[in-house]
C-alpha cells in the first residue's frame, strides 16, 4: 500500500533523545541525493518525492514563485556541514559533490533536495518533509499552527452609513465551522490535543507587588490585611516546592 499524502506531525522527544548538535541532526535528517550505485531504491524515492521545483530561472512560472523569488528559498546554498540556523530550521549539509538527477527535464543537484528522513521515505514511499526545530521561533510557529483552529474569513458588505451596528460576538459565532472529521472526533469524545507533562502559566511578580482585584466598594484596609490576597499562585508554588523538598530531606 502506498500513501500519497500525510498530514503535519510534530514529535516532541524525551530530553535524553533531544537533538542538540548538528551531528545529531545529520543522523535524523538528510538533504542530499543518495549515491545511486549504493542505494538505487532510496535514490529513486528522493528523485520522485523530495526534489523541489525546479523554479526560479529554470521555471519562472512555478507555483512557488512570488515576487520573482521562490517563497521556499530554493535553490538552497551549498554547505559542507550542517549548522544551526538563526530564527529558522538548521542549515542542512548540501555538499557540492556533483551528484545530480534529472527532474522534470532539468538536471538538479543537492541544492534542490527537500529535507527527509531515509527510513520514513523508504517505509511510506511518499513526500515527507522532515525538519528539526532547533530554534524557539520554529517551535512557537509549530504550536501556533497546531492550535490556530480552522480557517475562516469574515467580510461585510455595507453602505457608508456610519451608524451601522457591528456585533463582533455574533460575527465570530457565525464564522464558526465544524468539519465532518472534527464533528466525529468530538462525538466520540476523543481528546483534541494533549501535552505531557501538563503545565500552568504563573504570573511573575516582585514580593508584595502582585495584582489584586477587589470590588469598588470594598474596605481597603480589610483588603490589604486579607490572607487571601497575600497568597498568589506563584508564592504557593514556591511554598509547596519548599515543603516537598523538606520532606525529601
N, C-alpha and C positions, 0 to 999 in steps of 0.2 A: 504494500500500500504506500502510495506517495502522497505527501502533504504539499499543497501548493501555497498555503498561507498560514502563518501563525501570528497571533496577537502579541503585543508587547508584554514581556515578563520581566519583573525586577527580582533579582535574587540577592538577599542580604545574608552574607556568610557569617558564621561564628568568628569570634575575634581571632582564634588561633589559626583560622584559614584565610584571614583577610589578606588581599593582595596589596602589598605595601611598596614593592620595589619594581622597577622596570623589568628586571629578570623574571619576577613573578607574573607580570603582565604577559610576557612572551610565552610562558607556559600555558596560558589560557586563551590568548587571542593572537591571531596571525593576520597580517595584512600584505602578504606576498603570494605570488604564484608558486605552487609546489613544483618540484622538479618532475617533469613529465615522465622521464625514464624511471624514476624511483617510485612514484605513486601515480600511475596514469588515471586511476579511478578518481582520486581526490582532485587531480588536475582538471579532469573533465567537469567535476561538480563546481569548482571555482569558476571556470570559464562560463559555465551555463547559468549560475545563480549569483555570483559575487563580483561581477565586473560592472562598474558604473559606466553609464553613457554608451558611447562617447558623447561628449558635449563640447562646449567652447568652440575653438576654431575648427575642430573636426565635425561638429554638428551644431551650428548656431540655433537651430530650430528645436533643440531638445526641450522637453517639458520642464527640466530642472533649471533652465536659463531664466535669469531675472536681472534686468538692467545690464544685459550683455555679459553677465557672470553666472557661473554655476552657484546656485544657492547652497549646495552641499560642499562647495570649495574643492571640487575636482577639476583637474588632476592634482593630487597631493604632491608635496615636495619629497624628494628622495631623502632618506635618513638612514645612516649606518646603524644607529642604535635607537631603541625605544627610550623616550624621555618623558618626564612629567609635563603635562600641558598647563597653561595658565588660564584658569577660568573655563576650562573645557575638558575634553577627554584627552588621554595621553597622545603624544605624537608617536605613532607606532613605527616600528622598523620597516623601512621600504628601501631595500638596497638596490642600487643601480647595477645589477649583475647581468644585464642583457636578457633576462628571462622575459618572454612576451607571448602573447596569444592573440589569435585573430578573432575579434569580436565585432559582429555587425559590420564587416567589411573593413575594419581598421586593426592595425597591429598595436595592442595596448600592453604597457609594462606594469610594474608594481604600483605605479602612481594611481592606477585606476581600480585597485583591488579594495573592496569593501571589507572592513574587519570581520573576521569569522572565527568560529571555533571548529577545528577539524573534526572532532568527534561528533558534535551536533550536526554538522553539514553532512557527514557520511551516514549518520543514522536517519535523518529526516529527508534528505535529498530535496531541499528547498532553500529559498533565500532566508537566512537567519543572520541578521546583523548583530554581532556581539560587541559590546563596549564595556570598558572598565571605568566606573565612576570614581575617579581619584580626587576630585575637587568638589568643594562644598557647593559651588554653583550648579554643577551637574546633578548632585544629589537633590538639591532644592527643586530643580527643574523636574526631575522624575516624580517626586512626591506631589508637586503641584499638578502635574499632568494626570497622575492616577486619580486624585481627589477633585479634579476640576468639575466633575459632573458631566451631564450630557450637553451636547452643543445646542445652542438656541439663539435665535435672533429676535429682537423686539423692535418694531418700527411703528410709526404712526403717520397717518395722512390727515392733515388738518388744515384749516384756513389760517389766516393771520390774526384770528381772534385771540387776543392776549389773555382774555378772561377764562379760557378753556381750563377745566379742572383736570389735573393729572393725578391719578391714583396709582402710585408706584407699587403698592402691595398687590392690587388686582392685576396690574401688568405683569408682575413677577409670577403670580399664580397661573395666569393664562398662558404664560410662555412655557410652563412645565410640560414635560412629555416623558412618558414611561414606555420604553421599547418592550416588545413581547418577551425578549430574553430577560430583561430586568424584572418584568412583572412575574414571570415564572420563578425567578430566583427569590423574589420577595414572598411569593405564595408558599414556597417550600421552606421559608424561614431560614434560608442559608445566610451565613454572615456576609456582609457586603465588603468588609475589609477587616484586617486584623494586624496587630503588631505585638510582638513579644520580645522582651518584657514590656508591659504597659508603662506608660509614663504620664506625668501630670505636670503642666507648666506652673511654676511657682513665681509669684510676684516678688522680685528682689527689692529690698528697701534697707535704708540705714537704721540703726537702733532708734526706736521711738519715732520713726518718720513714716510709718505705714499709713496707708489710705484708710480713712474712717468714714463710713456712711451712717447718717442718722437723720431722724425726722426734723423738720424745720422748727417744730415747737418743743423739741427735747431740751432737757436741762443740760447745759454744757458741763457743769461740774460733775453731775452723775455720769455723763458720757465719758469724761476724762478718767474717772475713777473706776469705770467698769472693767472687770477682769476679762470680759468677752472681747473688748476692743484692744486689750493689751496683747492678746494672742493672735497670731496670724498663721497661715498655712506654712510659711517659711520657718517661723520660730518653733512651731510644733514639730516640724520635720527635724530640726536640729535637736530638739529635746528628745524626741523618740530615738533618733540615731545615737545620742549620747547614752540614753538608758540602755539601749540594746548593747552598746559597746561595753558598758559596765557589767552587764550580765555575763558577757563572754569572758570577762576577766575573772 
